[in-house]
């Protein structure tokens, strides 16, 4: 039996083309006004090109998944495989993905470049520093932190209350020791020691603004509207009050241009921005998605984690702000993951178990119901593993057929685009049927804040109620009084369950969504609702991926997927 090649081995063996050749398929000329090469295989698109592209009737396809498990689902892999398959059947298609964070790359989750024969390349660069966008976002965020403390040091003209600074610092690594820190410990008269903390960069409001801005001018305006602190007389202090929005935008000037790479089959991929869906809104940039829609007949994009988090935020936040809507939704599942939702442990997943699979199917069904509540059509993609049996696959197909949902068995991991042709054909069919479907948001702008949260909790998560204390109630009253009541809500909670308890698998109901904190993102124009024990600064596992990553004698990276 031949050895199964690792993702990185497959990527290195691929025939990668100069990026200019890939862009030529979309009539993008090889000149300085169109794109800026960053080496031979990566480029950034220029706004001279983007702004002159004409709108076209394109199909946006959202790829989401069931509730994540350690067994793996393969959302990014399916997105890439579907893109290659659409191109294989004669449809023009671009895949739009999020940029990977260094946190999971060196932690537990891994990268975000796909896998097997459904990858974007060059995967090493993409999964590590890529084009430096995350570094720019981190620097812009921390520049604002620096300017706040510097303003206080030099006299505090704005009368900032050091005990009421709401702007944290960020770093793009999982470092739990930075969740609570003490700063200004140097023995200087003007220094006032105070508590501070770090979030991971993907949870930064700058990241959210970066992904939700339509152009660089809007980016600067939104940055200026970030609430950083409150004065001693309780008035909000904005980034523009510190004149921070100008220099922060300068740091993001190059980053805001979308990055283009290619798949293993030399099809175009745009990778730009990367907020997590468990602690942020989980979608790539509006600029990237809308650029792709101007270039191609089909655009495949993904939302982070399960549909209860990523898809809900993609639809209620990104689609609302960008004025776009998907033509259909691909819901990724695996036999393995459904068996875990049915109560099996990871070490038992290789054996056929129809009982466990049947017990796990309600998780899939709940996600289907949730997507249909937005007036969108769904196709289920079974991401195939060699251990899947025919009986298990047929059981999923039978159940989905009873629910009136199409199913495609997908083998893109092993076969590339060829293995996802059936999915591509189903997507094309659904896109044709969905032309008259209008996206139905879960709530209106005018819905009160707590009612918005309640709507998500009860309809999407299956909760019986939400729970909050008097402090949250008073905070909500003030937010609505101050004019922030029309903002959409971005729920930060565990990705491993519909509930706030990561151990509750399947489709739990009658649980309570406990609200711990509400954070105002006045620049990004949404409210972050922190629930349960979710942390906006993750930690590393006992044995992180970093333990096995090194450079070998050939100068190659080892241990990276």
N, C-alpha and C positions, 0 to 999 in steps of 0.2 A: 504493500500500500504506500503510495507516494505521500510525502510530507506536505501538509497543508501550509501554503505560504502565508506569512504574516501580512498585514496591511501594508507595512512599510516595504516589504520585499516586492509585493505586487506593484506598488507605486513606482519603485525604482526601476522595475523592468518595463514600464510602460513607455510608449513612444510619444513623448511630449513635444508639442509644436511651439514655435515662437508665437507669442500672444498676438502679434499683429496678424498672423494668418487666421487665427480663430476669430478675431474681430472682423476680418474681411468678409466673412459669411453674412454679416449683418450690415454690409456696405459702409463700414466705418473706415475711413481712409487713414493710412499710416502717415500722420503728420502731427506736429506739436499742438495744433488746436483741438485734435480729437482725443488723444490720450498721451499719458506720460509713462513710458516703460520703467519698471523697477526691476532691472535685470531682464532676462530673455522671456520669462514665463509669467510675469506678474505686471499689471499696469493699473494706473488710476485714470478713470475717465475724466475729461475736462468739461467744465461748465459751458464752454463755447459750443461743444457738441451737444450736451444734454439740453441746453436751452433752445436749440434750434431743431430738436427732434419734434415731429408732428405726432399728435395723438392718433391712436388706431384702435379698432375694435378688437381687443385682445381678451383672452380667457385667463383669469387668475385662479390658480388651483392651490388651495390650502392643504398642506399635509400635517396631520396631527396624529395623536396616538391614544391608546388606552392608558390607564394609570401605570406609571413606571414600576418595574420590579428589578431585582438583581439579575433576572434571567435575560433582560434586554429586550427592546422592542425594535429599534432600527429605523427611527424616523428620518434622520439625515440620509442614511443609506438608501432608503426608499425614495426620498426626494430626488437624489442623484440618479438612481436607477430609472425612475419614471421619466426624468428629463431625457436621459439617453434613449429610452424606449420610444418616446414621442418623436424624437429626431429620426429614429430607425424606421418608423412607419410613415415618414414623409411629412411630419409636422414640424414647423419651426418652433423651438422651445429654448428657454433660458431658465436655469435654476437660480433662485435668490436665497442665500443662506446667511446665518449669523456668523460672526467671527468667534473663534474659540477664545476662552479665557485661560490664562496660565494656571488659575486656581485648580480647576478640575484636571487639566493636563498633567499636573504634578501631584494630583490628589487621588481621586477614585473614579470619577465618571469617565475620564478619557477626553479625547479630542472631539472635534466637530467637523471632520472632513469626510465622513462616510466610512465605508469599510468594504473589504473584499474587492470585487470588480465593479463596485459602484462608489467611486471616490472622486474627490476633487484634488487636483495636484497643482503645485508641489506641496505635498501634505506636511512635510517637516516645517517648512516656512510658515504655512498657514496655521499650524497648531502651536507654533512658538511665537515669534515676534511679528510675523507677517509684515505689514507695511508700517507698523508703529502706531496704528490708530489708538489702541488701548493705552499706550504710553502717553500719547497726546491728551487723551481724555483724563487720565490720572493726573497729569501735570496741570491741566487747566483747572480741575477740581481743587487740587491742593494749593494752587496759586491763590484761589479765593480764600482758603483757610489762612494762608500767610498774610494776605491783605487785611483780613479781619483782626488778627492779633497785632499786626503792625499798627493799625489804626488806633487800637486801644493803647498801645505802648507810647505813641506820640501824642497823647492828650485826650483821645476819645471824644472828638468834636461831635459825633453823632449820639453820644450818651448811651452807647451800647452797654447792656447789662451783661457782664461776664458770666453770670449764672443762667442767662437765657439765650445762649448762642445755640442755634439748632443745626448749624452746618458742621457735619463731621468730616473727617479726613478719609481717604481711600487708598487702597493698594490692591493690585491685581494678583493676589495670592491668598490662599486660605491660611489665615494666621489668627487663631482664636485668642492669642495673648493680647491682641490689640483691641478687643471688644470694649475694654475699659482701661483708660490710661490717665495719668496725671501729667499736665504740662506746666511750663513756666516755673520750673523749680530752681532756675539759676537765681542766685542771691542779688537781685537788682531791685532798686526802689520801685521802678515802674512796672515790674512784673507782678501779676496777680495769679498765683497758682490756681488752677481750676481742673475739673474733670473734663475729659474729652474721650473720643472713641473713633474707631475706624470701621467703615464698611468695605466690602469688596467692590472693586471698580464697576462691575456689572450692575450693582445696585445704586450707583451714583445717579443723582438727578441730571448731571451733565450728560451721562450716557443716554438717559431717557430723552432729553432735549435733542441731543445729537440724532437720535433715531426718529424723532417726531417732527423735525424741522424740514420744510420743503426747499429751503435755500439758505445761503449764508447770512442774509439780512435777518430772516426770521430766527435763525440760530442766535444771533447777537441779541435780538430783542428779548427772546425767551430767557437767555442767560441773565440779562439785566433784571428780569422779574423774579429771580430766585430769592426767596425769603431766607436770610442767613441768620437773623437774630431779632431780638426785640429790645427796644430802649428801656431805660429804667421807668419811664412813664407808659410802658406797654405798647408803644407804637412799633410796627414792623420795620425792619431795616432790610433793604434789598441790595442785591449785588451792584446795581447801577448807582446806589448811594455811595459806594466805595470806588466807583469808576472801574470796576473789575471786568465788566462785560467786554470792553474793547480788547484788552490784552488776552483775556481768555479765548476770545474768538480768533485772535492771531495765532494762538497755539493750535487751534483746530482747523486752520485755513486749508491745509493739505489733507488732513484726515477726513474732512467732510466729503471729499470726492470718492465715489464708489470704487472698490477694488474689483478687478476682473482677473479670473483664472480660467482653468478648463477642467473638464472631467477626464477620466481615463480614455474616453472615446472621443476626446477633443471637441466636446461641445461646451458652449460658453456658460460660465458660472459667475455670478456677481455675489461677492461676500462683503458685507458692510454692517458694522454695528453689532452689538451682542448682549443685550440685557437678558438675565435669567428670567424664567417665567414664575419660579417659586417665590422670588423676592422682588421682582420687577415686572415689566410688561411683556418680555419674552419674544420680541419681534425684531427683525432686521430693519434697516432704515427705510423711511418713506421715499427718500431720494432714490435708493437702489431699486425698490419695487416699481416706482412710477417710471423710472428710466427703462427698466426691462419691459414694462407694458408698452412703451413707445417703440421698442425695438423688435418685439417678437409676437408671434401669434398666440403662444402659450407661455405663461410664466408660472413656474412651480416655486412655492415658498413654504416655509415651515414655521410653526409656532412651538415654543418650548414646552417640554414635559407633556403631561396628558392634556386632553381636550378641555378638562375642567379648569385648568389654569391657562395654558398657552392659547388655545382656540378662543376661549371666552374673552381674554384680553385683546387678542388680535382683532376680534369682531367688535367688541364694545369700545375699545380705545383707538387702535390704529385705523380701522376702517372708518370710524366716526370722524377722526381728524383728517385723514387723507382723502375722504370721500371716494372710497373704492369698495368693491365687494367681490368675494370669490364666486366663480361660476359653479364650483362644486368643492367638496371636501373629501380628502382621502384619509381614512381612519386606519392607522397601522396597528396590527396586533400580531402576536405570535402564539402558537400552541403552548409553548413553555410558560409564557407570562400568564396566560389564562389559567393554567394548571396551578401556578403559584397563588393566584387569586382564589382558586378553589381549595386552598389549604395545604398544598404540597410544599416541601422544603426543596431548596435548589438541587441537592444531591439526588433527589428522586425523580427529576424531570425527564430523564432519558427513557424511562419506561412508559409504555402506553397506559393511560389512566383516563378512561372516558368519564368516570364519575367525577373526578377532580375537575376535568375540563368543563363539564356541564355546570358544576357549582361555580366556576369562574366566569361563565358566560354573562351573568347579570352585569358585570363590570363593562363589558363591551356594549351591551344593550343600553345601559345608562348613558354612555357617551353618544350612541346613535340618537337616542331621544333628545339629548341636550343639543346636538347639532341641528336636528330637525326643528327645534324650537326657534331657531334663527331663520327659518324658512329656506334652508339649504339642503341640497341632496348629497348623499354620502355613498361612497364605495369603500368597502372594507378590503384592505390589503393584508393578506396573511404573509408575513415575512418568513420564508421557509427555512427550517433547520433540518439537517439530515436525520435527526432523531424523530421527526414528526411521522406519524403513521397515517395511512390512507383513511382509516376509520376516524381518527381525530380531525383530520382536515374536512372530511365529509360531514362530521357533526357540526362544525362551525358553519359550513355552507348551508346545511339544512336549517339551522336556527335563523341565519340571516335571510334565507329565502322566505321563511315564515313571517319575518318582519318586513319583507318587501325591499330588502337591501341587496345590491349586487356584491359579489365577492370575487377577488382575483388572488390566485395563488402566485406568489412572486418569488423568483429565484435569481434576482439581480445580484445578490452577494456573490453567488458562484458563477453566474453567466453574464453579468453586465446588463446592458439594455435589452438584449434578447430575452432575458428572463423576466422582464416586466412588460412585455408586449400586450398581454391580455389586460393588464391594468391600464395601459395607455389607451387601448381601444374603449374600455369602459369609461375612462375620463372624457374622451372625445364625445362619446354618446351623451354623457351626463351634461357636459357643457352646452351641447345643442339643445337639450331639454330645458335647461335652466335660464335661457335667455330672458324670459319674462318674470323670473323670480326676483322679488325685491327683498334685500336683506332686512330682517326685522330685529332691531336692537332689543336687548333684554329690558332696558329701562330708557326713559327719556331724560334729557338734560334737566328738566324741571322736577324730576322725582327727588324727594328729600334724601339726604345722604344715608341715613340709617335704613330707609326703605330700599335704596340701591343695594346696600350690603345684604339686607334681608332677602332680596330677590335673588341674588347670586347664591346665597347660602341655601335657601330652600329649593329653588328650582334647579340649580346646577349641581350643588353638593348633596342634596337630599337631606339637609338638616331640618330639624323641627322648629328651630328658633335661633336667634343670635343672643349673645350675652355680653353685657358691658356694664361698667360701673358709672357712678355719678360724674366722675372726672371726664370720661369719654363723652357723656351726655352734654356736659357744659362745653366741651371742646367743639362738638358738632354744632351747637347753638351759635358759638362765636364764628365758626367757619362759614356758616350760612349767613349770618349777619354781615360778615366782611365781604360777601359776594363770591365765595368759593363753592357754593352749594350746587352749582350747575356742572362742576367737574365730574368726570367719570371716576370710578373707584378701581384701584389696583390692589387686589388682595394678596398679601404675602403669607403663605402657609406651606405646610409640607406638601411635596409633590407625590408622596407615596400612598396617599389615601384621599378619598373624597372628604374625609373628616380632618380634624387637626391632629389625630392620633395616627402616626405612620404605620402602626401595627394593624390597623383596621383595614384589611384587604377587601376585595370584592366590591359590593355596592351597598355600603352601610347606610342606614336611614335612622331617623329620629335622634341623631346626635346633635350637639349644640356647638355652634361656631362662637368661640370666645374671642372677643376683640381685646387685644392687649394695648394697642397704641394706634393712633392715627397721625400720619405724617403729611404735612402740607407740601406738595411739590408745585409751588405757584408758577415756576418757570415752565415745567413740563405740562402743567395744567391738568393734573390729576391728584387724587388723594391715595396715599399708600396706607392700607389697612393691615396692620401687623396682627396675626392671629396665632394662638397656641404658643408653642415653644420655638417657632421658626426664628433663625438668626440671619441677619443681613451681612454677617461676617462668618462664613463657614469655617470649620476646622478640618484638619487632615485626618484620615483614618490611621489605625495603628500601623499598618504597613502601606504607606503611600506609593503611588506609581513612581515617584521620584527615586525610590530605592533601587529601581532596575534601569534607570536611564543613565547612559554614559556615552562617551565617544570611544570607539574601538581603535585598533592599530591602523586601520585603513583611513581613519579620520571620519568615519561614518557614525551617525547617531544610532544607538541600540536601545531597545526597551521602550521605544515610543510607538506603541500600538503595533 
